[in-house]
Amino acid sequence: MSTMCPVCNGLEVLQAACGSCGSLAQDCGKYNDYIGPYEPYRQIEDLKLTNGWIDYSQGTCVHVTYCSQCGGIADSAVQEWTL
């Protein structure tokens, strides 16, 4: 079974509310791109097995969000599409 993230592929825009103030938070990209200097170059399936999230078994792609109103940073899981 193959999946893809609609946000990473530009098919949807991530709409996430800030957990602190409720304002709209902006998408800052995949969580996996932030966990190490070579992570953006590793296979996505491999990263999902070692990043500390249960995103592989749940079919999600974890994104980092930032709130410009209060400075809050959070993670947001995006449901992947099955191909």
All heavy atoms as an XYZ file, in Angstrom:
625
protein
N       0.858     -1.179      0.000
C       0.000      0.000      0.000
C       0.901      1.239      0.000
O       1.801      1.377      0.804
C      -0.901     -0.016      1.228
C      -1.702      1.238      1.381
S      -2.905      1.206      2.726
C      -1.877      1.156      4.153
N       0.622      2.127     -0.893
C       1.400      3.353     -1.017
C       0.546      4.542     -0.573
O      -0.650      4.586     -0.830
C       1.832      3.520     -2.476
O       2.609      4.661     -2.627
N       1.181      5.482      0.115
C       0.473      6.673      0.586
C       1.246      7.924      0.220
O       2.429      7.857     -0.123
C       0.285      6.641      2.117
O       1.562      6.629      2.737
C      -0.526      5.435      2.555
N       0.570      9.061      0.291
C       1.236     10.341      0.074
C       0.563     11.414      0.921
O      -0.625     11.345      1.224
C       1.196     10.737     -1.388
C      -0.151     11.158     -1.881
S       0.033     12.123     -3.357
C      -1.523     12.961     -3.383
N       1.347     12.413      1.301
C       0.827     13.525      2.085
C       0.280     14.588      1.126
O       1.019     15.100      0.286
C       1.929     14.108      2.951
S       1.420     15.591      3.849
N      -0.998     14.946      1.251
C      -1.562     15.960      0.355
C      -0.984     17.352      0.593
O      -0.950     18.170     -0.321
C      -3.054     15.912      0.657
C      -3.154     15.356      2.039
C      -1.997     14.427      2.184
N      -0.494     17.626      1.798
C       0.101     18.935      2.085
C       1.492     19.024      1.460
O       1.827     19.995      0.794
C       0.144     19.203      3.608
C       0.875     20.492      3.912
C      -1.265     19.243      4.183
N       2.307     17.991      1.649
C       3.652     17.980      1.069
C       3.618     18.054     -0.453
O       4.515     18.609     -1.077
C       4.405     16.717      1.481
S       4.889     16.656      3.216
N       2.564     17.502     -1.048
C       2.450     17.470     -2.496
C       1.640     18.633     -3.062
O       1.321     18.641     -4.247
C       1.853     16.135     -2.935
C       2.852     15.021     -2.791
O       3.761     14.901     -3.602
N       2.720     14.220     -1.736
N       1.300     19.613     -2.238
C       0.630     20.820     -2.696
C      -0.828     20.652     -3.096
O      -1.388     21.512     -3.775
N      -1.463     19.569     -2.668
C      -2.859     19.334     -3.019
C      -3.825     19.897     -1.986
O      -5.006     20.078     -2.272
C      -3.106     17.832     -3.196
C      -2.253     17.177     -4.283
C      -2.409     15.671     -4.241
C      -2.616     17.736     -5.643
N      -3.332     20.145     -0.778
C      -4.114     20.759      0.294
C      -3.222     21.738      1.053
O      -2.005     21.640      1.008
C      -4.636     19.707      1.281
C      -5.747     18.844      0.759
C      -6.298     17.908      1.828
O      -5.745     17.851      2.952
O      -7.285     17.230      1.539
N      -3.856     22.665      1.740
C      -3.149     23.608      2.601
C      -3.436     23.211      4.039
O      -4.587     22.958      4.395
C      -3.610     25.064      2.339
C      -2.956     26.021      3.307
C      -3.326     25.458      0.905
N      -2.397     23.134      4.845
C      -2.570     22.762      6.249
C      -3.286     23.883      6.992
O      -2.835     25.018      6.999
C      -1.206     22.483      6.893
C      -1.212     22.099      8.365
C      -2.004     20.816      8.589
C       0.195     21.932      8.870
N      -4.417     23.564      7.598
C      -5.192     24.504      8.401
C      -5.114     24.031      9.848
O      -5.817     23.112     10.239
C      -6.654     24.523      7.939
C      -6.858     24.953      6.508
C      -6.625     26.438      6.314
O      -6.920     27.247      7.183
N      -6.085     26.798      5.170
N      -4.221     24.633     10.626
C      -4.039     24.227     12.016
C      -4.185     25.435     12.931
O      -3.610     26.487     12.672
C      -2.659     23.598     12.199
N      -4.949     25.260     13.983
C      -5.099     26.315     14.986
C      -4.005     26.172     16.035
O      -3.627     25.071     16.414
C      -6.468     26.225     15.653
N      -3.500     27.291     16.496
C      -2.488     27.302     17.560
C      -3.126     26.768     18.840
O      -4.221     27.181     19.216
C      -1.971     28.723     17.769
S      -0.846     28.885     19.171
N      -2.422     25.853     19.501
C      -2.927     25.282     20.743
C      -2.924     26.259     21.906
O      -3.633     26.071     22.888
N      -2.136     27.344     21.796
C      -2.045     28.315     22.889
C      -3.063     29.436     22.769
O      -3.739     29.771     23.730
C      -0.644     28.929     22.928
O       0.315     27.944     23.187
N      -3.152     30.044     21.574
C      -4.022     31.215     21.435
C      -5.179     31.027     20.462
O      -6.055     31.875     20.379
C      -3.190     32.432     21.026
S      -2.576     32.389     19.337
N      -5.184     29.935     19.699
C      -6.284     29.660     18.783
C      -6.158     30.314     17.417
O      -6.991     30.088     16.542
N      -5.127     31.121     17.199
C      -4.920     31.756     15.888
C      -4.494     30.707     14.865
O      -4.061     29.610     15.211
C      -3.827     32.824     15.976
O      -4.201     33.842     16.857
N      -4.605     31.056     13.597
C      -4.185     30.167     12.528
C      -2.662     30.067     12.513
O      -1.966     31.086     12.459
C      -4.693     30.672     11.173
C      -4.425     29.776      9.979
C      -5.147     28.445     10.133
C      -4.882     30.459      8.704
N      -2.145     28.859     12.601
C      -0.697     28.628     12.584
C      -0.258     28.304     11.164
O      -1.015     27.731     10.389
C      -0.339     27.488     13.525
N       0.963     28.679     10.834
C       1.458     28.418      9.485
C       2.285     27.138      9.444
O       2.961     26.787     10.399
C       2.267     29.590      8.973
C       3.506     29.909      9.761
C       4.167     31.201      9.297
O       3.558     32.023      8.632
N       5.421     31.350      9.647
N       2.210     26.461      8.319
C       2.946     25.220      8.107
C       4.415     25.534      7.855
O       4.749     26.367      7.024
C       2.345     24.489      6.904
C       3.049     23.190      6.579
O       3.722     22.625      7.464
O       2.915     22.730      5.433
N       5.301     24.862      8.578
C       6.749     25.053      8.412
C       7.422     23.827      7.817
O       8.640     23.727      7.822
C       7.388     25.397      9.757
S       6.842     26.972     10.416
N       6.641     22.887      7.330
C       7.202     21.702      6.684
C       7.132     20.466      7.551
O       6.606     20.476      8.655
N       7.688     19.382      7.007
C       7.650     18.094      7.678
C       8.531     18.074      8.930
O       9.644     18.599      8.922
C       8.144     16.981      6.751
C       7.279     16.732      5.569
C       7.764     15.544      4.772
C       9.194     15.778      4.307
N       9.693     14.732      3.431
N       8.035     17.464      9.976
C       8.797     17.278     11.209
C      10.111     16.553     10.929
O      11.152     16.898     11.481
C       7.945     16.495     12.215
C       8.707     16.014     13.416
C       8.968     16.877     14.469
C       9.191     14.705     13.493
C       9.687     16.445     15.582
C       9.908     14.270     14.587
C      10.148     15.140     15.625
O      10.863     14.725     16.711
N      10.055     15.543     10.073
C      11.248     14.737      9.785
C      12.396     15.558      9.218
O      13.555     15.183      9.363
C      10.901     13.606      8.819
C      10.032     12.548      9.466
O      10.036     12.391     10.680
N       9.279     11.831      8.666
N      12.116     16.677      8.566
C      13.170     17.519      8.003
C      13.940     18.275      9.082
O      15.021     18.800      8.821
C      12.589     18.525      7.007
C      12.110     17.857      5.734
O      12.411     16.668      5.519
O      11.430     18.538      4.940
N      13.408     18.329     10.284
C      14.019     19.090     11.369
C      14.835     18.247     12.343
O      15.533     18.799     13.189
C      12.944     19.827     12.181
C      12.317     20.972     11.443
C      11.172     20.793     10.675
C      12.867     22.246     11.500
C      10.591     21.859      9.992
C      12.299     23.308     10.826
C      11.157     23.105     10.071
O      10.594     24.147      9.400
N      14.754     16.925     12.267
C      15.360     16.106     13.317
C      16.833     15.783     13.098
O      17.464     15.225     13.980
C      14.548     14.822     13.574
C      14.424     13.970     12.314
C      13.194     15.144     14.133
C      13.691     12.649     12.542
N      17.398     16.150     11.978
C      18.821     15.918     11.750
C      19.252     16.489     10.411
O      18.422     16.714      9.530
N      20.558     16.717     10.239
C      21.033     17.385      9.022
C      20.839     16.580      7.741
O      20.723     17.161      6.661
C      22.523     17.612      9.302
C      22.884     16.596     10.325
C      21.637     16.394     11.152
N      20.771     15.261      7.821
C      20.622     14.445      6.616
C      19.229     13.849      6.469
O      18.957     13.122      5.528
C      21.672     13.326      6.605
C      23.071     13.880      6.589
C      23.850     13.851      7.737
C      23.589     14.468      5.444
C      25.128     14.387      7.736
C      24.860     15.004      5.433
C      25.631     14.962      6.585
O      26.884     15.500      6.591
N      18.342     14.167      7.395
C      16.998     13.587      7.379
C      16.203     13.907      6.111
O      15.482     13.041      5.626
C      16.212     13.998      8.620
C      16.897     13.651      9.936
C      17.414     12.230     10.023
O      16.651     11.279      9.819
O      18.612     12.074     10.299
N      16.295     15.103      5.530
C      15.527     15.352      4.309
C      15.933     14.463      3.136
O      15.197     14.345      2.160
C      15.825     16.821      3.983
C      16.217     17.424      5.271
C      16.936     16.326      6.011
N      17.080     13.804      3.247
C      17.574     12.967      2.149
C      17.315     11.483      2.371
O      17.588     10.677      1.489
C      19.075     13.210      1.958
C      19.377     14.660      1.778
C      19.947     15.405      2.809
C      19.040     15.328      0.602
C      20.189     16.756      2.661
C      19.280     16.678      0.444
C      19.857     17.382      1.479
O      20.092     18.718      1.337
N      16.798     11.106      3.542
C      16.495      9.706      3.823
C      15.131      9.335      3.261
O      14.275     10.187      3.026
C      16.503      9.451      5.332
C      17.899      9.498      5.919
C      17.914      9.271      7.403
N      17.262      8.019      7.791
C      16.856      7.777      9.033
N      17.018      8.669      9.983
N      16.277      6.635      9.326
N      14.912      8.061      3.058
C      13.628      7.561      2.584
C      12.547      7.854      3.627
O      12.760      7.654      4.834
C      13.694      6.053      2.331
C      14.581      5.667      1.179
C      13.997      6.117     -0.144
O      12.796      6.082     -0.364
N      14.863      6.553     -1.049
N      11.398      8.315      3.183
C      10.308      8.691      4.083
C       9.862      7.513      4.946
O       9.659      7.653      6.147
C       9.118      9.271      3.293
C       9.531     10.589      2.640
C       7.902      9.468      4.182
C       8.515     11.150      1.675
N       9.730      6.332      4.339
C       9.279      5.169      5.101
C      10.276      4.812      6.203
O       9.893      4.406      7.291
C       9.069      3.969      4.166
C       7.909      4.144      3.203
C       8.284      4.986      1.985
O       9.489      5.211      1.734
O       7.368      5.439      1.284
N      11.565      4.942      5.930
C      12.595      4.665      6.921
C      12.522      5.669      8.077
O      12.616      5.298      9.242
C      13.975      4.704      6.267
C      15.098      4.445      7.248
O      14.962      3.496      8.054
O      16.097      5.176      7.223
N      12.346      6.933      7.749
C      12.236      7.963      8.783
C      11.043      7.723      9.691
O      11.120      7.932     10.900
C      12.094      9.344      8.142
C      13.370     10.010      7.696
C      13.053     11.219      6.839
C      14.191     10.410      8.884
N       9.943      7.292      9.115
C       8.730      7.075      9.903
C       8.897      5.953     10.918
O       8.183      5.895     11.903
C       7.550      6.780      8.990
C       7.061      7.996      8.250
C       5.840      7.657      7.450
C       5.226      8.903      6.882
N       3.900      8.644      6.355
N       9.851      5.070     10.686
C      10.093      3.978     11.626
C      11.016      4.390     12.764
O      11.090      3.704     13.781
C      10.701      2.783     10.881
C       9.789      2.114      9.859
C      10.569      1.071      9.071
C       8.578      1.492     10.525
N      11.725      5.515     12.613
C      12.735      5.888     13.604
C      12.567      7.286     14.188
O      13.423      7.728     14.952
C      14.141      5.787     12.972
O      14.212      6.675     11.852
C      14.456      4.381     12.520
N      11.498      8.010     13.855
C      11.366      9.404     14.296
C      10.669      9.581     15.647
O      10.512     10.691     16.123
C      10.670     10.249     13.236
C       9.222      9.872     13.009
O       8.677      9.017     13.692
N       8.604     10.483     12.032
N      10.235      8.500     16.273
C       9.595      8.604     17.583
C       8.091      8.813     17.537
O       7.445      8.855     18.575
N       7.511      8.952     16.373
C       6.058      9.091     16.214
C       5.483      7.768     15.734
O       6.189      6.928     15.199
C       5.735     10.177     15.179
C       6.038     11.551     15.632
C       7.237     12.204     15.532
C       5.153     12.464     16.259
N       7.146     13.456     16.055
C       5.870     13.649     16.511
C       3.825     12.402     16.642
C       5.295     14.752     17.123
C       3.257     13.499     17.248
C       3.989     14.660     17.485
N       4.189      7.593     15.874
C       3.531      6.406     15.336
C       2.889      6.731     13.992
O       1.863      6.186     13.624
C       2.508      5.822     16.330
C       1.471      6.869     16.739
C       3.193      5.217     17.537
C       0.317      6.299     17.547
N       3.527      7.611     13.231
C       2.977      8.072     11.965
C       2.952      6.988     10.893
O       2.096      6.996     10.025
C       3.726      9.315     11.458
C       5.233      9.168     11.471
O       5.741      8.249     12.126
O       5.897      9.997     10.845
N       3.868      6.022     10.948
C       3.886      4.975      9.934
C       2.643      4.106     10.032
O       1.953      3.886      9.049
C       5.146      4.118     10.063
C       5.268      3.077      8.983
C       5.691      3.437      7.714
C       4.954      1.745      9.222
C       5.798      2.502      6.718
C       5.055      0.804      8.225
C       5.481      1.175      6.960
O       5.572      0.251      5.965
N       2.327      3.629     11.234
C       1.185      2.735     11.408
C      -0.147      3.464     11.262
O      -1.154      2.849     10.931
C       1.253      2.035     12.764
O       1.165      2.969     13.812
N      -0.174      4.769     11.491
C      -1.425      5.521     11.389
C      -1.604      6.209     10.049
O      -2.632      6.844      9.814
C      -1.516      6.544     12.513
C      -1.667      5.900     13.862
C      -1.964      6.909     14.948
O      -1.805      8.111     14.775
N      -2.396      6.427     16.090
N      -0.609      6.143      9.174
C      -0.731      6.752      7.850
C      -0.813      8.266      7.911
O      -1.634      8.866      7.230
N       0.028      8.873      8.742
C       0.032     10.328      8.857
C       1.405     10.898      8.523
O       2.404     10.191      8.563
C      -0.361     10.783     10.278
O       0.549     10.237     11.217
C      -1.779     10.387     10.623
N       1.436     12.172      8.225
C       2.673     12.919      7.990
C       2.669     14.066      8.998
O       1.760     14.897      9.000
C       2.701     13.461      6.559
S       4.196     14.373      6.141
N       3.673     14.107      9.857
C       3.710     15.105     10.921
C       4.398     16.373     10.413
O       5.509     16.324      9.892
C       4.436     14.561     12.169
C       4.453     15.598     13.270
C       3.767     13.280     12.652
N       3.709     17.508     10.554
C       4.230     18.810     10.138
C       4.457     19.693     11.360
O       3.758     19.563     12.361
C       3.240     19.512      9.196
C       3.255     18.958      7.816
N       3.701     19.670      6.743
C       2.893     17.746      7.339
C       3.609     18.936      5.658
N       3.110     17.754      5.994
N       5.419     20.588     11.249
C       5.680     21.572     12.297
C       4.896     22.833     11.939
O       4.887     23.254     10.787
C       7.190     21.894     12.391
C       7.451     22.994     13.400
C       7.978     20.645     12.736
N       4.228     23.417     12.931
C       3.486     24.665     12.702
C       4.012     25.752     13.630
O       4.505     25.469     14.718
C       1.974     24.468     12.935
O       1.754     24.033     14.276
C       1.384     23.465     11.961
N       3.870     26.993     13.162
C       4.331     28.151     13.929
C       3.222     29.196     13.963
O       2.615     29.511     12.940
C       5.581     28.755     13.293
C       5.978     30.083     13.897
C       6.550     30.134     15.158
C       5.746     31.265     13.215
C       6.894     31.349     15.732
C       6.089     32.488     13.775
C       6.666     32.524     15.022
O       6.995     33.728     15.589
N       2.975     29.755     15.139
C       1.971     30.803     15.296
C       2.678     32.151     15.379
O       3.464     32.396     16.302
C       1.145     30.567     16.562
S      -0.073     31.868     16.865
N       2.405     33.034     14.445
C       3.039     34.355     14.437
C       2.430     35.287     15.483
O       3.029     36.309     15.819
C       2.941     34.984     13.045
O       1.589     35.136     12.671
N       1.271     34.945     16.028
C       0.625     35.783     17.041
C       1.283     35.631     18.414
O       1.538     36.610     19.092
C      -0.862     35.449     17.147
C      -1.646     35.716     15.882
C      -1.638     37.185     15.510
O      -1.857     38.050     16.346
N      -1.370     37.470     14.242
N       1.545     34.387     18.812
C       2.091     34.155     20.155
C       3.464     33.480     20.137
O       4.078     33.310     21.185
C       1.123     33.337     20.992
S       0.973     31.610     20.493
N       3.932     33.066     18.965
C       5.233     32.416     18.856
C       5.218     30.932     19.171
O       6.268     30.317     19.306
N       4.027     30.367     19.278
C       3.913     28.943     19.612
C       4.346     28.048     18.466
O       4.081     28.322     17.299
N       5.037     26.970     18.806
C       5.452     25.959     17.837
C       4.819     24.646     18.259
O       4.841     24.277     19.434
C       6.987     25.829     17.804
C       7.608     27.147     17.352
C       7.414     24.692     16.879
C       9.116     27.184     17.430
N       4.229     23.953     17.299
C       3.553     22.691     17.604
C       3.699     21.736     16.433
O       4.177     22.105     15.359
C       2.073     22.949     17.896
N       3.274     20.506     16.643
C       3.261     19.494     15.598
C       1.815     19.204     15.230
O       0.933     19.219     16.085
C       3.936     18.210     16.087
C       5.372     18.455     16.515
O       6.078     19.163     15.789
O       5.772     17.947     17.571
N       1.604     18.937     13.950
C       0.263     18.659     13.468
C       0.311     17.461     12.525
O       1.088     17.461     11.569
C      -0.295     19.893     12.737
O      -1.589     19.668     12.284
N      -0.482     16.451     12.797
C      -0.510     15.253     11.959
C      -1.494     15.426     10.814
O      -2.643     15.801     11.019
C      -0.888     14.037     12.795
N      -1.031     15.157      9.604
C      -1.855     15.243      8.399
C      -2.147     13.822      7.935
O      -1.221     13.011      7.799
C      -1.120     16.014      7.281
C      -1.923     16.006      5.999
C      -0.796     17.429      7.725
N      -3.416     13.515      7.703
C      -3.785     12.175      7.221
C      -3.331     12.028      5.776
O      -3.668     12.836      4.921
C      -5.290     11.962      7.333
C      -5.729     10.550      6.993
C      -5.160      9.539      7.974
O      -5.217      9.712      9.176
N      -4.607      8.468      7.433
N      -2.562     10.966      5.508
C      -2.076     10.715      4.148
C      -3.171     10.063      3.318
O      -4.086      9.424      3.847
C      -0.848      9.809      4.192
C       0.340     10.490      4.824
C       1.562      9.605      4.879
O       1.422      8.369      5.016
O       2.669     10.149      4.782
N      -3.068     10.223      2.013
C      -3.994      9.604      1.075
C      -3.433      8.274      0.620
O      -2.235      8.151      0.354
C      -4.198     10.492     -0.136
C      -4.903     11.779      0.137
C      -5.455     12.203      1.303
C      -5.119     12.841     -0.800
N      -5.990     13.457      1.161
C      -5.808     13.862     -0.132
C      -4.796     13.009     -2.126
C      -6.186     15.049     -0.752
C      -5.169     14.189     -2.758
C      -5.857     15.194     -2.075
N      -4.281      7.272      0.506
C      -3.873      5.974     -0.020
C      -3.966      6.015     -1.531
O      -4.952      6.478     -2.092
C      -4.786      4.868      0.528
O      -4.735      4.891      1.953
C      -4.354      3.506      0.038
N      -2.912      5.547     -2.167
C      -2.872      5.548     -3.636
C      -3.308      4.226     -4.194
O      -3.177      3.215     -3.641
C      -1.457      5.871     -4.114
C      -0.888      7.193     -3.612
C       0.537      7.350     -4.093
C      -1.720      8.348     -4.115
